[in-house]
Amino acid sequence: MLRILLSAILTLFSTSIIAQDYWEQIDQSDGLIGNEVYHFVEESQTKWWVSTSFGVSLIQNGVVYNYPIPNLNPAVVFDMEFTQGKLWIATTNGLYSFDGNFQNYGLTDGFKTLEINDLAFASNGDLWIATDSAVSMYDGQNFVHHDSVVAEYVLVDGSDRVHAYRFDIILNFPNFNYVFDNNQWVDYGNNVSSIYDGTAFIEDNGVIYLIGSQNSIGDPGIFEVDFPNPPIFHRLEMEGQGVTNYGNKLIKDNQLFFAGTMNQLFISRDSILKLTQFSANYVASINRLAQTDDKVMLCTDQGLIYSNKASKRAIYTDSLATNNVTSSVFEYGPPFSTDLFYDAKGFGFPKNNPTYSIYVGDVMFVGRDSATLAYNSTDLPYLYQSWSAGPVSNVLGLNRNYMVKIKKQDVLDHIANYNQTSYQMPASIRNWPAVADSVLGIHTDLAPFIDVNQNGCYDPQNGDYPMMKGDEAIYWIRHNPDSSLLLEYHFMLYAFNSSQFPELNQAQFLECRVVNRGTATYDSAKVGFYMDGDLGNPSDDYVGCDSANNIAYFYNGDNFDDAFQGQPGYGANSPAVGVKFLSNSMTNMVYYNIGGGQNGDPLTALHRWNYMNSRWKDGRPILYGGNGLNSPATTNIPTNYMFTGDPFNQTGWTERNPGPGETASSPGDRRLLAAVDNFKLRPGESKIIELVVGYGRKDSVNTHYENVPEMVRVLNRIESFWDTLSTQNFTYGSNYNCPSAVGLADLKVADAQLRIYPNPANELLNIESDLMMNEVQLYSTSGALVRDLRVNSQRLTIDLSDMRKGLYILRISDEKGKWTSRKLIVE
């Protein structure tokens, strides 16, 4: 069976099911001869060819047929082409053709090397072959070897000219760049001397693109070959990426660009200037991209992964700006995220000011596996590819929308009017991420809600409503896809807008529930909050903590906060920004520097464990005074907290006053990591922490250091408000059998006479129709499309032997275009 990988945006209406886009995967478990897929070619809509290290596989109507290549041993396949009923394969063991039988071409055919780099066909059927020793042509009878030209890539443009490119191995400048025009090779190299990435690809209409940089060190983009004129440069901006070697991972379809890098795919739908993330969250490394008329194909080390080009990317970012603060969150990233590509602020204020104070902030987990005694931890929050959107599931990289922004007033209106015929339910309530899915292995205890009818299901049409906090909130779910650390994170970022309690307008609250979805027991675990503070200019900051009040904070290290790289600073009256733990005491706080060293970036789980237990990376305890490690004022007294003094009154240990014999620290780009006490986390258990992030900034000060005690006052005042909040008697889902989640009660049933049997079914399902059937779909109860069959018959038998038990929705389209929907139980 072809397995579902990635589901994109799905909106669940109460009256119908909306078909969703999704990713599918074919690998060795489906019969492929190998998992490492190098190339894909389409013979027809129902016949696909893929190459691996062991041979080629034909995928025809979902069935896999394998053809091992003789004497491959195994080899790397560099290219594969299909023309006139024959497959041609370029490998490290020579050139192969396949038309039911393999034929090998090598040294005896005049090749000076067995390593074939690339293939291309001219319109007359001539095959052009690129090697490191020649560019060769095969006319179906004889080989002609052009020894004067060598190439890594060979391409044929829309005018049937042959282009041969080879790039310098060190600098990647083209040192061979020729065009075969009018039966002679023309040197075209001087026109593309700027290109350094060393890759080329061709569009369907015969336009050739070279990938690289206009200036060798900047302006990444693509060069559109305009022979004999110089290439036309198009700057290519990729979300979160700088200069990137795309390799064979960029394709173009009309005005649609796809680019692959590592385990992420990017897309530009409107212009080639900005590539935004199309999808991520599958654990696979992309070798090459390919395409059909309607699909984008990923050749990866985990098989062939593909999806419809029209798929919509899930919500990537949203922002909360309820009061004087604006924060941006990413669906599979940190709760406080700065990304200038999206004009996203990690924690900015005033909210209409472009200045921000937190570059990134996130919850970090580290724990010791009681069985292996190994430490496991989540990565630093900059590594977006370490996270997957949505809850843990039994599919690879589920990627539907699990981020919802919701307002308190909408919830109140729903409570009062949900049973009124004129009531229109807001999308935030309808899509509250509380719906489980047994088919996809999604657990029931997702987003909290008020279960009015106490049936264990989130069914807002019957009065249920989200359990939210604040006047406005964003709720989202992400998880760590690493099977060694199956953690699910549930975040609620919320805020208040209050005229009676003005301090609330200077802060946002964060609640995080960490759920252990794996099988490991962590006998000693820590949860901490990581912050990379950028108070306007990130290069002049200090860090400190108030251990008595459970606060860790940043403040400016000099008297004036300057602008930085076009971003304005806070000036002379720079604020202090801090995080205060509300639900747990802060038991540890450490700061560290960018880069290496014992007080540098934590690169391993053990490093993070040590930091969250007030030790340096090598396990030595943090010491009071100086830099806590080895500076002149460092004592031999261990401490759990760094810089606990008062920078305004200059008492105690601060970066302004490190201690006897040491001058003030040089301000810089600081990070801090504060943690709560150790706890045990068994399979299925969760840990909840709540904190508040806020700022202090007086209207008028003699020195900006006055804003540190002001920040402490604001956060303490907010805690007194938080202590008075009452939480309703909410619940988590507990029932998989919740058909109302997708509106089963209201499904429209067409008039076509259908016979569906047996139902319940366990192995085979038979469908008979009086009309011709065009398409048959199976959905899980959360709306995930798990089977999509194209048929042209009045009878169909579906093999259900590999389907998981549960309730499904069966949808059938007839020859008149009408859809019939039925419930189906798989036992």
SVG drawing of the C-alpha trace seen along z (x, -y; Angstrom):
<svg xmlns="http://www.w3.org/2000/svg" viewBox="-32 -61 74 71">
<polyline fill="none" stroke="black" stroke-width="0.4" points="0.0,0.0 1.2,-3.5 1.5,-5.2 0.3,-8.7 3.1,-11.0 2.1,-14.6 -1.4,-16.0 -1.6,-19.7 -4.3,-22.2 -7.7,-20.6 -10.8,-22.6 -13.5,-20.5 -16.9,-21.8 -19.9,-20.4 -21.7,-19.5 -19.1,-18.0 -15.6,-16.6 -13.2,-18.7 -10.6,-16.6 -7.1,-17.4 -3.7,-17.3 -1.2,-14.8 2.2,-13.3 2.7,-9.6 5.8,-7.4 7.0,-4.3 10.0,-2.5 11.4,1.0 8.4,2.0 6.3,1.4 8.6,3.6 11.2,1.1 14.5,2.8 16.2,0.2 15.4,-2.8 18.0,-5.1 16.2,-6.6 18.3,-8.6 16.1,-9.4 12.5,-9.4 11.1,-9.3 7.5,-9.1 6.7,-6.8 3.0,-7.5 0.5,-8.6 0.3,-5.1 4.0,-3.9 6.8,-5.4 10.5,-4.4 12.9,-5.0 16.5,-4.1 18.4,-2.9 21.8,-1.5 20.7,2.0 18.7,1.4 15.5,-0.1 11.9,0.3 8.7,-0.2 5.7,-1.5 2.6,-0.7 -0.9,-1.4 0.6,-1.1 2.3,2.2 6.1,2.4 8.2,4.5 12.0,4.7 14.7,5.1 18.2,5.6 21.0,4.2 23.6,6.9 27.0,6.3 26.0,3.0 27.8,4.0 26.0,1.6 26.6,-1.7 25.5,-5.3 23.0,-6.2 23.7,-9.8 20.9,-10.1 18.0,-8.2 16.1,-9.0 13.2,-7.3 12.5,-7.6 11.1,-5.5 10.2,-2.6 13.7,-2.3 15.2,-3.3 18.8,-4.7 20.7,-4.8 24.0,-6.6 25.9,-4.9 29.4,-4.6 29.6,-1.3 28.9,-2.5 25.9,-3.3 22.9,-0.9 19.8,-0.6 16.7,1.4 13.8,2.5 13.0,5.6 16.7,6.7 19.7,4.8 22.6,3.9 25.8,2.3 28.1,-0.1 31.6,-0.8 35.3,-0.8 34.8,1.5 32.5,-1.1 35.1,-3.8 34.5,-5.3 37.6,-6.2 35.8,-6.0 32.9,-3.9 31.5,-6.9 28.7,-8.4 27.7,-11.8 24.6,-12.9 22.3,-12.1 20.2,-14.2 18.2,-13.5 18.1,-15.7 14.8,-15.9 16.2,-13.6 16.7,-10.8 20.4,-11.2 21.6,-10.4 24.2,-12.8 26.4,-11.5 28.6,-13.5 31.7,-12.1 34.9,-13.4 36.9,-12.3 34.6,-13.3 31.1,-14.3 29.7,-11.4 26.8,-11.0 25.0,-7.8 22.7,-7.7 21.3,-4.3 24.0,-2.5 27.3,-4.1 29.1,-6.2 30.9,-9.5 33.3,-10.7 34.2,-14.4 37.4,-14.2 38.0,-17.9 35.0,-18.6 34.3,-17.1 31.2,-17.7 29.4,-17.2 26.1,-18.2 24.8,-17.8 21.5,-19.5 19.7,-20.1 17.9,-23.4 14.7,-24.3 16.7,-25.0 18.3,-21.6 21.7,-23.0 23.7,-20.8 25.2,-22.5 28.1,-20.9 29.1,-22.2 31.8,-21.2 32.6,-23.2 35.9,-23.7 36.1,-21.3 37.3,-23.9 35.8,-27.3 33.0,-25.8 33.7,-28.3 32.9,-26.7 36.2,-25.6 34.4,-23.8 31.3,-25.5 30.6,-24.8 27.6,-24.8 27.4,-22.5 25.9,-24.8 26.0,-24.2 28.1,-21.1 30.9,-22.8 31.6,-23.5 31.5,-27.1 33.1,-28.3 30.4,-30.0 32.4,-29.9 33.4,-33.6 29.7,-34.6 29.0,-32.6 32.2,-33.2 30.1,-34.4 28.5,-31.0 29.9,-29.0 27.4,-26.4 28.1,-24.1 24.7,-22.8 22.4,-23.1 18.8,-22.1 16.5,-22.5 12.8,-23.6 10.2,-21.6 10.2,-24.3 13.9,-23.9 15.2,-26.8 18.4,-26.1 19.2,-27.4 22.5,-27.5 22.5,-27.8 24.9,-30.0 25.8,-33.5 26.2,-36.8 29.2,-37.8 30.5,-34.4 29.9,-35.3 26.5,-36.8 23.2,-37.2 22.3,-33.6 20.1,-32.8 19.8,-31.3 21.1,-32.2 18.8,-31.8 21.0,-30.8 20.4,-33.1 22.9,-31.8 24.8,-33.4 24.1,-36.4 25.2,-36.4 22.9,-34.6 20.1,-36.6 20.5,-36.6 17.4,-36.1 18.1,-36.5 16.6,-33.6 15.7,-34.3 15.0,-31.2 13.2,-31.3 15.8,-30.9 18.5,-30.1 21.6,-32.0 23.7,-30.9 22.7,-27.3 24.0,-24.6 20.7,-23.2 22.4,-20.5 19.8,-18.7 17.1,-19.8 15.6,-22.7 12.9,-22.4 10.7,-24.9 7.2,-24.4 5.9,-27.6 6.2,-30.2 6.4,-27.5 9.8,-26.9 10.6,-24.1 13.9,-23.9 15.1,-21.1 17.7,-21.3 18.4,-18.7 14.9,-17.5 13.0,-20.5 11.2,-21.6 10.6,-25.2 8.2,-26.7 7.7,-30.0 4.2,-30.3 4.2,-34.0 7.8,-34.9 11.2,-33.4 12.4,-36.0 11.1,-34.3 11.0,-30.6 8.8,-29.8 8.5,-26.5 6.2,-24.0 6.7,-21.2 9.1,-19.7 8.8,-17.3 9.6,-14.1 12.8,-12.4 14.4,-12.0 17.3,-13.5 16.5,-14.8 18.8,-13.5 16.9,-15.0 13.6,-16.6 11.5,-15.6 8.0,-16.4 5.1,-15.1 2.3,-17.3 0.6,-17.6 3.1,-16.2 6.4,-17.1 8.5,-14.0 11.2,-13.8 13.9,-11.1 15.2,-10.6 17.2,-8.2 13.8,-6.9 12.2,-6.1 10.1,-8.1 8.0,-10.8 5.5,-12.8 2.5,-15.1 0.3,-17.2 1.8,-20.5 -1.4,-22.3 -0.9,-21.3 -1.1,-24.2 1.5,-24.7 0.3,-24.6 0.2,-27.8 3.8,-28.6 3.6,-31.6 1.1,-33.7 1.4,-36.5 -0.2,-37.7 -0.6,-41.4 -3.4,-41.7 -1.7,-44.4 1.5,-46.5 3.5,-43.4 3.8,-41.6 5.2,-38.0 5.5,-35.7 5.2,-31.9 6.0,-29.2 4.0,-26.1 6.9,-23.7 9.3,-26.2 9.7,-28.2 6.9,-30.2 9.0,-33.4 10.6,-33.6 12.2,-36.4 12.4,-35.8 12.9,-38.9 12.0,-36.9 8.4,-37.0 8.7,-40.3 8.2,-38.2 9.2,-39.5 10.1,-37.2 8.9,-39.7 8.6,-43.3 7.3,-46.4 5.7,-48.8 3.8,-46.6 3.9,-49.1 7.6,-49.6 10.0,-47.5 12.3,-47.0 12.3,-43.6 13.9,-42.3 13.9,-38.5 15.4,-36.8 14.1,-33.4 12.7,-31.8 11.7,-28.2 11.0,-25.4 13.8,-22.8 13.7,-19.3 16.5,-17.0 16.1,-13.6 18.0,-10.5 16.6,-7.2 16.2,-4.9 16.9,-1.8 20.0,-3.0 21.2,-5.8 21.7,-7.9 20.7,-11.6 18.3,-12.7 17.3,-16.3 15.5,-18.5 17.7,-20.6 18.3,-24.3 15.2,-26.2 17.0,-27.5 17.0,-24.0 13.5,-24.1 14.1,-20.8 14.3,-19.1 10.5,-19.6 7.4,-18.4 4.1,-20.2 1.2,-18.5 1.0,-15.6 2.9,-12.4 1.3,-9.9 2.1,-6.7 2.7,-8.4 5.9,-10.2 5.6,-14.0 1.8,-14.7 1.5,-18.3 -2.1,-19.5 -2.9,-22.7 -2.5,-22.4 -2.2,-26.1 -5.3,-28.1 -5.6,-31.7 -8.7,-32.3 -10.4,-35.2 -12.2,-35.1 -15.2,-36.9 -15.7,-34.3 -15.8,-31.6 -18.4,-33.6 -20.5,-34.1 -20.3,-30.4 -21.4,-29.4 -24.4,-31.7 -25.5,-30.9 -24.2,-27.6 -27.7,-26.1 -29.2,-29.0 -30.0,-28.3 -28.5,-31.6 -25.2,-31.0 -22.1,-30.8 -19.3,-29.0 -15.9,-30.7 -13.1,-28.7 -11.0,-29.0 -13.7,-27.0 -14.5,-24.6 -10.8,-23.8 -9.7,-23.7 -7.0,-20.9 -8.8,-18.4 -9.8,-15.7 -8.0,-12.4 -7.5,-9.9 -7.1,-6.2 -6.2,-5.5 -3.3,-7.9 -2.3,-6.9 -3.0,-10.4 -3.8,-10.3 -7.0,-11.5 -5.6,-13.9 -4.8,-16.8 -6.0,-20.4 -8.1,-21.0 -11.8,-21.8 -15.0,-22.0 -16.9,-18.8 -20.5,-20.0 -22.2,-16.7 -19.3,-14.7 -19.0,-12.2 -15.2,-12.4 -15.4,-14.0 -14.8,-17.5 -18.1,-18.3 -18.6,-22.1 -21.9,-21.8 -23.2,-20.3 -21.9,-23.0 -18.3,-22.0 -15.8,-24.9 -12.0,-25.4 -10.4,-25.9 -8.4,-29.0 -6.7,-31.6 -6.4,-35.3 -8.3,-37.7 -6.6,-36.2 -4.5,-33.1 -2.6,-31.0 -2.6,-27.2 -0.4,-24.9 1.1,-21.4 4.5,-20.2 6.5,-17.1 10.0,-15.7 10.0,-13.2 13.1,-11.4 11.9,-8.0 14.5,-8.1 12.7,-11.1 9.0,-11.0 7.9,-14.2 4.7,-16.1 4.6,-19.8 1.3,-21.7 1.7,-25.4 -0.7,-28.2 0.6,-31.7 -1.9,-34.1 -2.3,-37.8 -4.6,-40.3 -5.6,-43.8 -6.5,-45.6 -7.1,-49.2 -7.5,-48.3 -4.3,-46.3 -1.8,-48.1 1.1,-45.8 -0.7,-43.0 -0.3,-45.1 3.5,-44.7 3.6,-40.9 2.5,-37.6 2.0,-34.3 3.1,-30.9 1.8,-27.5 3.6,-24.4 2.6,-20.8 5.3,-18.2 3.8,-14.7 6.0,-11.6 4.5,-9.7 7.4,-7.2 8.1,-4.0 11.1,-5.3 10.9,-6.3 13.0,-9.4 14.0,-8.8 15.5,-12.3 14.2,-15.0 14.4,-18.8 12.4,-21.4 13.9,-24.8 13.3,-28.0 15.9,-29.1 16.2,-32.8 18.4,-34.5 17.8,-38.1 18.3,-40.8 17.4,-44.1 17.3,-46.2 21.0,-45.9 22.0,-42.3 25.7,-43.0 25.5,-45.2 23.4,-43.2 23.9,-41.8 22.1,-39.0 21.0,-38.5 18.6,-36.8 16.5,-37.4 16.5,-33.9 14.2,-35.0 11.5,-36.0 12.1,-33.2 13.1,-35.7 15.9,-35.6 16.4,-38.7 18.3,-40.8 19.2,-44.4 21.4,-46.7 25.1,-46.7 26.0,-50.2 24.2,-53.6 22.7,-53.8 21.2,-51.0 22.2,-51.6 20.6,-50.5 21.8,-47.2 21.7,-46.1 18.8,-48.4 16.9,-47.5 16.4,-50.4 17.6,-50.2 15.9,-51.4 18.1,-54.4 19.0,-55.8 16.1,-54.4 16.5,-50.8 14.1,-48.4 14.8,-45.2 13.1,-42.0 12.6,-39.0 10.9,-35.6 9.2,-34.7 8.4,-31.1 4.8,-30.9 3.9,-27.2 7.3,-26.0 10.3,-27.5 13.3,-28.4 16.0,-26.1 18.8,-26.9 19.9,-29.7 23.0,-29.9 24.2,-32.2 26.5,-31.2 28.3,-32.7 28.1,-32.1 30.7,-29.6 32.9,-27.0 34.5,-26.6 33.2,-25.3 30.8,-28.2 29.7,-28.2 26.9,-26.7 25.6,-23.4 26.0,-20.9 25.0,-17.6 22.3,-16.4 24.9,-16.1 25.9,-19.7 22.3,-20.8 21.8,-18.5 24.8,-20.1 23.7,-23.6 20.2,-23.0 21.9,-21.6 24.2,-24.6 27.3,-23.0 29.5,-23.8 29.6,-21.6 32.5,-19.5 30.5,-18.9 32.4,-21.4 30.1,-23.4 29.3,-27.0 31.1,-29.1 30.1,-32.4 31.7,-35.6 33.5,-36.7 32.2,-34.7 31.4,-31.7 34.2,-29.7 37.7,-31.0 38.0,-34.8 39.8,-36.8 36.8,-37.3 35.6,-33.7 35.5,-32.1 35.4,-28.4 31.8,-28.6 29.3,-26.6 26.1,-28.3 22.8,-27.4 22.2,-30.9 24.4,-33.4 24.5,-37.2 22.0,-37.4 22.9,-40.9 21.2,-44.3 22.7,-46.1 20.9,-49.3 22.2,-49.6 25.4,-47.8 25.2,-45.3 26.0,-41.6 27.3,-39.7 26.4,-41.2 28.0,-41.7 28.4,-45.3 30.2,-44.2 31.8,-40.8 33.7,-41.0 37.0,-42.0 39.8,-42.5 37.7,-42.3 36.2,-45.1 32.8,-45.0 32.1,-42.4 32.1,-43.4 28.5,-43.6 27.6,-41.1 25.1,-38.8 23.9,-36.8 21.9,-33.6 20.4,-32.2 18.9,-28.9 16.7,-28.7 15.2,-25.4 12.8,-24.0 13.5,-21.1 14.1,-17.5 11.1,-15.2 10.3,-11.8 8.4,-11.3 6.9,-7.9 5.3,-6.9 2.0,-8.8 2.7,-11.3 3.1,-15.0 4.7,-18.0 3.1,-21.5 5.0,-24.7 3.6,-28.2 5.6,-31.4 5.3,-35.0 7.6,-37.1 7.4,-40.9 9.4,-44.1 10.0,-47.1 10.6,-50.5 9.9,-53.7 8.8,-56.8 11.7,-58.8 14.9,-57.5 18.3,-58.9 19.9,-55.6 18.5,-52.7 19.5,-50.4 16.4,-51.6 14.4,-49.5 15.7,-46.3 13.9,-46.7 10.9,-48.1 10.8,-44.9 10.9,-42.8 8.0,-44.9 5.9,-44.4 6.4,-40.7 5.7,-40.3 2.6,-42.3 1.5,-40.1 2.1,-37.0 -0.3,-38.4 -2.9,-38.6 -2.1,-35.1 -2.6,-33.7 -6.2,-34.9 -7.1,-33.3 -9.5,-30.4 -9.5,-27.5 -12.7,-25.8 -13.1,-22.1 -11.7,-21.3 -10.9,-17.9 -8.9,-16.2 -10.5,-14.0 -10.9,-10.3 -12.9,-8.8 -11.8,-7.8 -15.3,-7.1 -16.3,-10.7 -18.0,-10.8 -19.3,-14.3 -15.7,-15.5 -16.2,-15.4 -19.9,-15.9 -20.9,-12.3 -24.5,-13.0 -24.9,-15.6 -23.2,-13.9 -25.1,-14.4 -25.9,-11.0 -26.5,-10.9 -29.3,-8.9 -27.1,-6.3 -28.0,-2.7 -24.9,-1.3 -24.3,2.1 -21.4,2.0 -20.6,5.3 -19.6,6.5 -19.8,3.6 -18.1,4.0 -15.3,5.4 -11.9,6.8 -10.1,8.0 -12.1,7.3 -14.7,4.7 -17.0,5.1 -18.7,2.1 -21.3,2.5 -23.0,-0.5 -25.8,-0.9 -23.7,-3.7 -20.1,-3.7 -17.8,-4.7 -15.0,-7.2 -13.3,-7.6 -13.4,-6.0 -11.9,-7.6 -11.5,-6.5 -11.2,-9.1 -10.3,-8.7 -12.6,-10.4 -10.3,-13.4 -10.5,-14.0 -7.2,-12.4 -7.4,-10.9 -6.0,-7.4 -7.0,-5.8 -7.8,-7.3 -8.6,-5.0 -9.3,-5.9 -11.8,-3.4 -13.9,-3.0 -16.2,-0.2 -19.5,0.7 -17.8,3.2 -14.8,2.8 -13.1,4.9 -10.8,3.1 -8.1,5.0 -8.4,3.7 -6.0,6.2 -3.4,3.5 -5.9,0.9 -6.0,0.1 -9.2,0.8 -11.5,-2.1 -14.3,-4.2 -13.9,-5.5 -15.9,-7.5 -16.3,-6.0 -16.9,-8.5 -17.8,-7.3 -18.0,-9.5 -20.2,-8.3 -20.2,-9.0 -22.5,-12.0 -20.0,-13.6 -22.2,-13.0 -20.6,-11.8 -22.1,-9.3 -20.9,-9.0 -21.2,-6.0 -19.8,-5.0 -17.4,-2.1 -16.1,-0.1 -12.9,1.8 -12.5,4.5"/>
</svg>
